[in-house]
Amino acid sequence: MALTSMHALVAYAADKAAHRPANSVVLAPGSALTHATFVPCGDKPMAVIFDADETLIWNLGFEARAAGGEPFDPARWARWEQTGQKAIVAVPGAVHVVTALRKAGVTPVVNSNRSAVNADATAAALKAAGLGDFVHGETLFLQGDDGPGSGKDGRRARIAARYCVIAMAGDQLGDFSDVFGTLSVTQRHALAVHGSAAGLWGKGWFVLPNPVYGAALKGGFDDVFPADKRWADPAEEKK
């Protein structure tokens, strides 16, 4: 499914690159999802916005510990951001899509809730996964760049001011609009299926299947989490 979605995104982006759209797929500030309006493109260079974790990169080393029963710890996640570069891989299809976009003259941009404090380490992780170079503040935007909190709309606005965003990809609704996070499950479903966003799925907004769970991961622990992608928490090594 991830490969199918990635190929669909490349085909969609190639078409938009050949036929420049008037508007991006980033909601204009203050826009409702019921009657959506979008940031105009003008003559800005074209880009596609991606989430990072479980969209472009697969955090195998961290997930192996979680699968072993270790509870989530924000401090441990921060250490993972800083030191986990060798225990990740690219999500299937991710290298293909960013390579194809760059060849088409479209810039891949990452908008992630990894911390801006760890910007250099996150750029290194993306490169280690084979995804090429990302520059903080230009093609890499992180939590803390626009104030506290995990909302991505502020960063999306900054990106859309610089680029004509022809597509966005992520594994959850917050990768497309913070409005979804303010709603109940019923409201989110109604807007996703019947609101202005309904016509964007697969046509500018691409939801990618999260690789952390599901039938595709059936198998032994060592099959799902290879030994060479395990991660040792530096805090534990100091004990």
QUIURZI-V7352 format. One record per residue. N is the residue number from 1. RES is the residue in one letter. SS is DSSP state (H for helix, E for strand, - for the rest). OMEGA is omega in radians with two decimals (999 if undefined). NEAR is the number of other ideal C-beta (glycine too) atoms within 12 Angstrom. Layout:
BEGIN
N:RES:SS:OMEGA:NEAR
N:RES:SS:OMEGA:NEAR
END
This chain:
BEGIN
1:M:-:3.13:20
2:A:H:-3.13:30
3:L:H:3.12:21
4:T:H:3.14:19
5:S:H:3.13:32
6:M:H:3.12:35
7:H:H:3.11:22
8:A:H:3.12:27
9:L:H:3.14:43
10:V:H:-3.14:33
11:A:H:3.13:23
12:Y:H:-3.11:34
13:A:H:3.12:41
14:A:H:3.11:23
15:D:H:3.14:20
16:K:H:3.10:30
17:A:H:3.13:27
18:A:H:-3.12:15
19:H:-:-3.01:13
20:R:-:3.10:21
21:P:-:3.09:26
22:A:-:-3.08:17
23:N:E:3.02:24
24:S:E:3.05:39
25:V:E:3.05:45
26:V:E:3.14:44
27:L:E:3.07:35
28:A:-:3.12:24
29:P:-:3.13:19
30:G:-:-3.12:16
31:S:-:3.01:27
32:A:-:3.08:19
33:L:-:-3.14:33
34:T:-:3.09:19
35:H:-:-2.95:14
36:A:-:2.94:27
37:T:-:-2.96:19
38:F:E:3.13:32
39:V:E:3.12:33
40:P:E:-3.13:20
41:C:-:-3.03:26
42:G:-:3.14:17
43:D:-:-3.12:10
44:K:-:3.07:24
45:P:-:-3.06:26
46:M:E:-3.12:36
47:A:E:2.98:42
48:V:E:3.13:46
49:I:E:3.08:50
50:F:E:2.79:47
51:D:-:3.14:40
52:A:-:-2.98:45
53:D:E:-3.13:39
54:E:-:2.95:35
55:T:-:3.03:46
56:L:-:-3.13:49
57:I:E:-3.06:43
58:W:E:-3.01:38
59:N:-:-3.02:40
60:L:H:-3.09:37
61:G:H:3.13:35
62:F:H:-3.10:37
63:E:H:3.10:33
64:A:H:3.12:31
65:R:H:3.10:28
66:A:H:3.13:23
67:A:H:3.10:22
68:G:-:3.06:16
69:G:-:-3.12:9
70:E:-:3.14:18
71:P:-:3.14:11
72:F:-:3.13:15
73:D:-:-3.11:16
74:P:H:3.14:14
75:A:H:3.10:16
76:R:H:3.11:25
77:W:H:3.11:29
78:A:H:3.11:25
79:R:H:3.07:27
80:W:H:3.10:38
81:E:H:-3.05:39
82:Q:H:-2.93:25
83:T:H:-2.99:27
84:G:-:-3.00:37
85:Q:H:-3.08:29
86:K:H:-3.08:22
87:A:H:3.07:30
88:I:-:2.97:41
89:V:E:3.03:30
90:A:E:3.00:33
91:V:-:-3.13:38
92:P:-:3.14:26
93:G:-:-3.03:32
94:A:H:3.13:41
95:V:H:3.11:27
96:H:H:-3.03:26
97:V:H:-3.13:40
98:V:H:3.09:40
99:T:H:-3.13:19
100:A:H:3.13:25
101:L:H:-3.14:38
102:R:H:3.12:26
103:K:H:3.14:17
104:A:-:-3.13:27
105:G:-:3.13:21
106:V:-:-3.06:35
107:T:E:2.98:33
108:P:E:3.12:46
109:V:E:3.12:45
110:V:E:3.03:48
111:N:E:-2.97:47
112:S:E:3.03:42
113:N:E:2.86:35
114:R:E:-3.02:43
115:S:E:3.06:27
116:A:H:3.10:26
117:V:H:-3.09:17
118:N:H:-3.05:28
119:A:H:-3.11:29
120:D:H:-3.14:21
121:A:H:3.12:30
122:T:H:3.07:43
123:A:H:3.11:31
124:A:H:3.12:26
125:A:H:3.12:40
126:L:H:3.13:41
127:K:H:3.14:26
128:A:H:3.13:26
129:A:-:3.11:33
130:G:-:-3.04:24
131:L:-:3.07:37
132:G:-:-3.03:26
133:D:-:3.01:19
134:F:-:-3.05:37
135:V:-:-3.12:20
136:H:E:3.14:28
137:G:-:3.11:20
138:E:-:3.10:21
139:T:-:3.12:36
140:L:E:-3.11:38
141:F:E:-2.93:41
142:L:E:3.10:38
143:Q:E:-3.07:33
144:G:E:3.12:25
145:D:-:-3.08:31
146:D:-:-3.14:24
147:G:E:-3.10:14
148:P:-:3.08:12
149:G:-:-3.05:16
150:S:-:3.11:25
151:G:-:-3.06:24
152:K:-:-3.06:41
153:D:H:3.13:33
154:G:H:3.10:24
155:R:H:3.09:38
156:R:H:3.13:41
157:A:H:3.11:29
158:R:H:-3.14:28
159:I:H:-3.12:40
160:A:H:3.06:36
161:A:H:-3.11:23
162:R:H:-3.01:26
163:Y:-:2.88:36
164:C:E:-3.05:35
165:V:E:-3.06:43
166:I:E:3.10:46
167:A:E:3.02:46
168:M:E:-3.13:48
169:A:E:3.12:46
170:G:E:-3.09:36
171:D:-:3.07:33
172:Q:-:-3.01:27
173:L:H:3.11:30
174:G:H:3.09:29
175:D:H:-3.13:38
176:F:-:3.09:43
177:S:-:3.07:39
178:D:H:-3.13:29
179:V:H:-3.11:28
180:F:H:-3.09:30
181:G:H:3.14:23
182:T:H:-2.98:16
183:L:-:3.03:22
184:S:-:3.12:11
185:V:H:-3.14:12
186:T:H:3.14:11
187:Q:H:3.12:19
188:R:H:-3.13:23
189:H:H:-3.11:16
190:A:H:-3.13:17
191:L:H:-3.13:30
192:A:H:-3.07:27
193:V:H:-3.00:17
194:H:H:-3.12:15
195:G:-:3.14:28
196:S:H:-3.12:26
197:A:H:-3.05:34
198:A:H:-3.12:19
199:G:H:-3.10:16
200:L:-:-3.10:31
201:W:E:-3.09:27
202:G:-:-3.14:22
203:K:-:-3.12:21
204:G:-:3.06:34
205:W:E:-3.06:41
206:F:E:3.06:37
207:V:E:-3.13:32
208:L:-:-3.14:39
209:P:-:3.12:27
210:N:-:-3.06:24
211:P:-:-3.03:32
212:V:-:-3.07:25
213:Y:-:3.09:15
214:G:-:-3.06:15
215:A:H:-3.12:9
216:A:H:-3.10:16
217:L:H:3.10:20
218:K:-:-3.13:10
219:G:-:3.12:13
220:G:-:-3.10:11
221:F:H:-3.11:19
222:D:H:3.08:15
223:D:H:-3.10:15
224:V:H:-3.09:24
225:F:-:-3.07:29
226:P:-:-3.08:21
227:A:H:-3.11:15
228:D:H:3.09:14
229:K:H:3.05:27
230:R:-:-3.08:24
231:W:-:3.07:35
232:A:-:3.12:21
233:D:-:-3.12:25
234:P:H:-3.14:17
235:A:H:3.13:17
236:E:H:-3.14:15
237:E:H:-3.14:10
238:K:-:-3.09:8
239:K:-:999:7
END
